[in-house]
């Protein structure tokens, strides 16, 4: 029974990492482009947070492509650990910035929080799998 529960949790995390976060990222940029912007502290903080979360997600995509092209990384490869560190720092910075953007309504208010947390969880789980 425990193995089934663990498999279900891993399956849900894969859906979150590979479907929900990319879809929310694309939806957030489209939403930002279509909605009128009111520039205040909260909206700028949310935009910065969303840009950091997007950069973290792009780093994840490009690191997976690069790993595939070079045939994988060695165990505890310095370049891979640097990618983990940079990705997690981008996501964490995005999350901290997104907290400042939660207080006023803006197009990226919840997108920035969810994407930053999702990418931070991705980097954390990838590092734990190392």
C-alpha positions as CSV (number, residue, x, y, z in Angstrom):
1,X,0.0,0.0,0.0
2,X,2.8,2.4,0.8
3,X,4.4,1.8,-2.6
4,X,1.2,2.8,-4.3
5,X,0.9,6.0,-2.3
6,X,4.5,6.9,-3.1
7,X,4.0,6.3,-6.8
8,X,0.9,8.4,-6.7
9,X,2.7,11.3,-5.1
10,X,5.6,11.0,-7.6
11,X,3.1,11.0,-10.4
12,X,1.4,14.1,-9.1
13,X,4.7,15.9,-8.7
14,X,5.6,15.0,-12.3
15,X,2.3,16.5,-13.5
16,X,3.0,19.6,-11.5
17,X,6.6,20.0,-12.8
18,X,6.1,19.1,-16.4
19,X,2.5,20.3,-17.1
20,X,1.1,22.7,-14.6
21,X,4.1,25.0,-14.1
22,X,4.9,25.4,-17.9
23,X,1.2,26.0,-18.6
24,X,0.9,28.6,-15.9
25,X,4.1,30.3,-17.1
26,X,2.8,30.6,-20.6
27,X,-0.7,31.7,-19.4
28,X,0.9,34.3,-17.1
29,X,2.9,35.9,-20.0
30,X,-0.2,35.9,-22.2
31,X,-2.3,37.4,-19.4
32,X,0.2,40.1,-18.8
33,X,0.3,41.0,-22.5
34,X,-3.5,41.2,-22.8
35,X,-4.4,43.0,-19.6
36,X,-3.9,46.7,-18.9
37,X,-1.1,47.4,-16.5
38,X,-1.2,49.6,-13.5
39,X,2.4,50.1,-12.3
40,X,2.6,50.1,-8.6
41,X,4.9,48.4,-6.1
42,X,2.9,45.2,-6.0
43,X,2.6,44.8,-9.8
44,X,6.3,45.5,-10.3
45,X,7.2,43.0,-7.5
46,X,5.0,40.4,-9.1
47,X,6.5,41.0,-12.5
48,X,10.0,40.6,-11.1
49,X,9.0,37.4,-9.3
50,X,7.4,36.0,-12.5
51,X,10.5,36.8,-14.6
52,X,12.7,35.1,-12.0
53,X,10.5,32.0,-12.0
54,X,10.4,32.0,-15.8
55,X,14.2,32.2,-15.9
56,X,14.4,29.3,-13.5
57,X,12.0,27.3,-15.6
58,X,14.0,28.1,-18.7
59,X,17.2,27.0,-17.0
60,X,15.5,23.7,-16.1
61,X,14.5,23.2,-19.8
62,X,17.9,24.1,-21.2
63,X,19.7,22.0,-18.6
64,X,17.6,18.9,-19.5
65,X,18.3,19.5,-23.2
66,X,22.0,19.9,-22.6
67,X,22.1,16.8,-20.4
68,X,20.4,14.9,-23.2
69,X,22.9,16.2,-25.8
70,X,26.0,15.4,-23.8
71,X,24.7,12.0,-22.7
72,X,24.1,12.9,-19.1
73,X,26.1,14.3,-16.2
74,X,28.5,12.4,-14.0
75,X,27.6,11.9,-10.4
76,X,28.0,15.1,-8.5
77,X,29.1,17.0,-11.6
78,X,30.1,20.6,-10.7
79,X,28.2,22.1,-13.6
80,X,25.0,20.2,-12.6
81,X,25.3,21.3,-9.0
82,X,25.8,24.9,-10.2
83,X,22.6,24.6,-12.3
84,X,20.8,23.3,-9.2
85,X,22.0,26.2,-7.1
86,X,21.3,28.9,-9.7
87,X,17.8,27.5,-10.4
88,X,16.9,27.2,-6.7
89,X,18.2,30.7,-6.0
90,X,16.2,32.1,-9.0
91,X,13.1,30.4,-7.7
92,X,13.6,31.4,-4.1
93,X,14.2,35.0,-5.1
94,X,11.1,34.9,-7.2
95,X,9.1,33.5,-4.3
96,X,10.3,36.2,-1.9
97,X,9.6,38.9,-4.5
98,X,6.1,37.5,-5.2
99,X,5.2,37.9,-1.5
100,X,5.4,41.6,-1.9
101,X,3.1,41.4,-5.0
102,X,0.3,39.6,-3.2
103,X,-1.1,42.6,-1.4
104,X,-2.7,44.4,-4.4
105,X,-4.6,43.0,-7.4
106,X,-2.5,42.6,-10.5
107,X,-2.4,40.2,-13.5
108,X,0.5,38.1,-12.1
109,X,-0.4,38.1,-8.4
110,X,-1.0,34.4,-8.0
111,X,0.9,33.2,-11.1
112,X,4.2,34.5,-9.7
113,X,3.8,32.6,-6.4
114,X,2.7,29.3,-8.0
115,X,5.4,29.3,-10.6
116,X,8.1,30.3,-8.1
117,X,7.1,27.6,-5.7
118,X,6.7,25.0,-8.5
119,X,10.2,25.7,-9.9
120,X,11.7,25.7,-6.4
121,X,10.2,22.3,-5.7
122,X,11.5,21.1,-9.1
123,X,15.1,22.1,-8.2
124,X,14.8,20.7,-4.7
125,X,13.5,17.3,-5.9
126,X,16.1,17.2,-8.7
127,X,18.9,17.9,-6.2
128,X,17.5,15.2,-3.8
129,X,17.5,12.7,-6.7
130,X,21.2,13.3,-7.3
